[in-house]
Structures are given as structure tokens and as C-alpha cells.
Amino acid sequence: MITTHFPVMAAAVFAALILACAVPTPVAPTFPFTIEIASPEPTIDISDCSTIICCSDCPDIGMDRAIDGDTFQSANARIRLFGVDTPERGEKCFTEATERFKELAGDTVRVEFGPRSLDNYDRILYYVYTASGESIDELLVREGSAEAWMRDGQHRDVRVAAEEAARGDGGGCLWECIYHWQVGIS
């Protein structure tokens, strides 16, 4: 038969907590160490940002090289922009989309998780922002260098609206031929 002496155990735990709080024990950090950063919600702050979706306080990571307009290599991972699709190598507008992505990204980008963390090729999926917090995903779509994913994501509606506007205006490399065909311009 097991008996429990709850009042005695509770008093011992309480005494241990009081002693632990009364005498602070200095703890030296061990090096190297990793800091986990939670992905903050993006802000909608038009005053400092030319995009609707902004995240100036999202964590930043280095960009080693652009693979194409929606994929890049960081120090230890391949990153895929969540929510957009740009032309692949050999397709029309590949060079324009890739160059524009490089221009927007620079050496460092800010990142935010979407609803899924990996794609089918085990690339990390992030919403990607400029160093100042402007949405690269939104800019690429708005400028006609990328198509918006219709399926999911917390910023889906903004990207879809940006694509509709770009298509309607014949904006960017992707939509200029379609626009000219629709309005009868050769």
C-alpha cells in the first residue's frame, strides 16, 4: 500500500522554493548558444512601408545567393518564398524575376513563417521581407514578376488582389503580353 504525506511534501517543496528565491545563483551562459526567436505577426504600417504587408521587426537572415525569383540559399538552408511562384529557368521572365528578387533582397532579408514550414522539396517556406520590412512576396506579385498562390497563407488575399491589379494593368513581364492582347495593342 502506498501512502502519501501531502502536507509534509508540500511544506518541503515550499521551503525549497523560498530558499531558491532567497539566494540567487548566478548562471554563466555557455558558448556558443542559440537564441530562438518567435516569429512576430507582421504589422500593417503604411507610414514606413510601401507594401500592405510589412514586418520591420521580423527576424533577419543572410542571403548567400538567389536560385531564382522565389528561392534562395542562406548559410545553411534553401528557402522558398511562401505564397508566390516565379518563372523557372528557361521560361519567359525568369531573368527579370530573379534580378528583381536579388535587388529587393540584398544580402539580408527578414522572414516570417506561414502556415506550412516546408514545401514538397524540403525547402523552408517563409514570407520574405526587405531589410526595412517591405514584403518581397507582395512586391514581386504587384510588379508582375510573380503569380500569387491561391491555396493558402495568412497574406493570401493581399497577394491575390495584387495579382489581379497587375494583370488588369498589364504590369510587369508576366502580364504585359496578355494585357496588350486583351486591349488589341501589338
Protein Blocks (a to p, Z undefined) as FASTA:
>chain_A
ZZddfklmmmmmmmmmmmmmmmccddddddddddddddddddddfklocbfbdcfkbccd
ddfbdfblmbccdfkbccddehiacddehiahklmmmmmmmmmnmmadcddddfbfbdfk
opacdddddfkopafklmmmmnopaccdfkbcjklmmmmmmmmmmmmnopajklmmmmmm
mnopZZ
